[in-house]
């Protein structure tokens, strides 16, 4: 005897818990980014990695959870992250750091890359979880 095992609705029934975790992760990352951006500069923190790579990676990571789980909200999340990056650059001189257009550009590129990567991952997950052709045959004794 065989029967079909698959998830009806797949990605559409993504739990509210995962969406909340995406928001919490994004807020946590924003706090970490803010702390790191306003902390006194230290070569030990960066581990010798180029500052622009750190900015790019931080902002790509910041937007990634929301791009995967809250794609509809990217309309306001992306501009908000741009403002966040600009605000960091504007207040850094008050914390003994230098403001830099290049840092802001790295932030913007990171946001765009993170959003694009998140949307691609979302699409792949949606395709994998929702495709009826992905049904498995399960043998019962």
Rosetta blueprint (number, residue, H / E / L):
1 X L
2 X E
3 X E
4 X E
5 X E
6 X L
7 X L
8 X L
9 X L
10 X H
11 X H
12 X H
13 X H
14 X L
15 X L
16 X H
17 X H
18 X H
19 X H
20 X H
21 X H
22 X H
23 X H
24 X H
25 X H
26 X H
27 X H
28 X H
29 X H
30 X H
31 X H
32 X H
33 X H
34 X H
35 X H
36 X H
37 X H
38 X H
39 X L
40 X L
41 X L
42 X L
43 X H
44 X H
45 X H
46 X H
47 X L
48 X L
49 X L
50 X L
51 X H
52 X H
53 X H
54 X H
55 X H
56 X H
57 X H
58 X H
59 X H
60 X H
61 X H
62 X H
63 X H
64 X H
65 X H
66 X H
67 X H
68 X H
69 X H
70 X L
71 X H
72 X H
73 X H
74 X H
75 X H
76 X H
77 X H
78 X H
79 X H
80 X H
81 X H
82 X H
83 X H
84 X H
85 X H
86 X H
87 X H
88 X H
89 X H
90 X H
91 X H
92 X H
93 X H
94 X H
95 X H
96 X L
97 X L
98 X L
99 X L
100 X L
101 X H
102 X H
103 X H
104 X H
105 X H
106 X H
107 X H
108 X H
109 X H
110 X H
111 X H
112 X H
113 X H
114 X H
115 X H
116 X H
117 X H
118 X H
119 X H
120 X H
121 X H
122 X H
123 X H
124 X H
125 X H
126 X H
127 X H
128 X H
129 X H
130 X H
131 X L
132 X H
133 X H
134 X H
135 X L
136 X E
137 X E
138 X E
139 X E
140 X L
141 X L
